[in-house]
Amino acid sequence: MNCQKFETVVSELARGQMMAAELRGEALAHIDACDDCALRFRDEQMLTRGLLSLAAEMDSLEAPAMIEANVLMAFRARNAVVPAPVSQRRPHSAYWLAAVAAMLLLAISVFVFRWTNRPVADPRNAGNQEEPQRKSQPVEQATPQFANNVPVPEDEFVPQRRKPRRMQPASLSRPANNQVANHVTNEIATDFIPLSYMNAASLQDGGQIVRVQLPRSALVNFGLPVNMDRYNEKVKADVLFGVDGTARAIRFVQ
Amino acid sequence: MNLKNDLSDTELLRSMLAGDDEALTLLYRRRQAGVYRFALQMSGSKPIAEDVTQEVFLFLMREGHVFDPTRGSLSAFLFGVARNFVLRRLRVEQLLAPLNDESDEEIPSLHATADLCPLEDLTRAETIDSVRKAVLSLPAKYREVVVLCELQDVSYGETAEILGCAIGTVRSRLHRARALLLAKLRPVGEFEEAGSASVKSARCFA
């Protein structure tokens, strides 16, 4: 064996790898004969020992226990979200059924919403329809509030001139903040707010409604909210005067 | 648990893929140390080794069905997966130690004097540290054969399977890697000054 041949086997010889006995004998014989290759062999042996020491040093190293916990957790989570077999999945008809049910629910919601917000046949509103023409007329003519409440049959006798009805201010029967919409004039008016103590009997002799303008700040006196941005503006109001000229009630109009 | 201890890696893998977490635990405890050490010796970084170990077993959970027992052992399969993860991670983090003269300065010499026995003058701890750094400074293709064949005691055949190359390639790479290690552990200048026989040995077979 020459040095070049020895170089091809020196690593395996130093590492103690299995090799043919004849080849091994020739290599060992070359070491005895060649000092350079003997030193080369010794370097290889030192390197092998160094690598073995390093391997032995790291032999006890293991991954932290946290890694095992993470892997196990991921494994269990993965198995937990395994999708169900196709045969167990919901059929497409279930989705169609859900869609139809949703549409039905939507339609019912729209119907209920419209039904609850439909215009109410409020007799007072009907009375207000004639109000613009009768503002200066006596109350008994201007506010036949319940005149249209009950429809009159055609065969029923209708007098030429109806007996004057007793006027009952709305504020006496309803909360003061209950606003009334006037569909004819597009005005919104509050209920009449009594300006002093009165009862229904005090208006039996009639009265007059006069449209006036008041500073918006006057709303505060009646417990109504005031928009401070429009504090200096005027607000319309209808004042109900009795036959004696005394202001009995007021309502605000917008 | 005791009964499953006798199962082979392949059988444990099959059970694991069927949803048996006990099989996964056994398989993990059986193979995690080798994977972790391989990743640590390849990267020199504990965080990378931990990440790679975790990724290897997560990969096994996801893609374990691709393992073919007829092509090699599960251990080799895991080393191969770990190798890919390590190399990818090192590419990303650019932690590959360059093989140049500057890197030699970081590695303590095993041959501080002109002694012909380079490892004799150093303590064992220093030797281990020196060798570890020398291994880490090798190019990846040489480092992996050193780690597998020398440190993990994997056979040439399995190393060839892991690396996807011929056994002869493994042998030649290992031979070249050892020469590089010796060169790194022995400053050339000192050898030249001392007229070391090792330098002559290089010319001996030339």
Interface residues (C-beta under 8 A of the other chain):
Chain A: N2 C3 Q4 K5 F6 E7 T8 S11 R15 C34 D35 D36 C37 A38 L39 R40 R42 D43 E44 M46 L47 T48 R49 G50 L51 L52 S53 L54 A55 E57 M58 D59 L61 E62 A63 P64 M66 I67 E68 N70 V71 L72 A74 F75 R76 R78 N79 V82
Chain B: M16 G19 D21 L24 T25 Y28 R29 Q32 A33 V35 Y36 R37 L40 Q41 A49 E50 T53 Q54 F57 L58 M61 R62 L110 L116 C117 P118 L119 E120 R124 T127 I128 S130 V131 R132 V135 V146 E150 L151 Q152 D153 L174 H175 R178 L181 L182 L185 R186 S196 A197 S198 K200 S201 C204 F205 A206
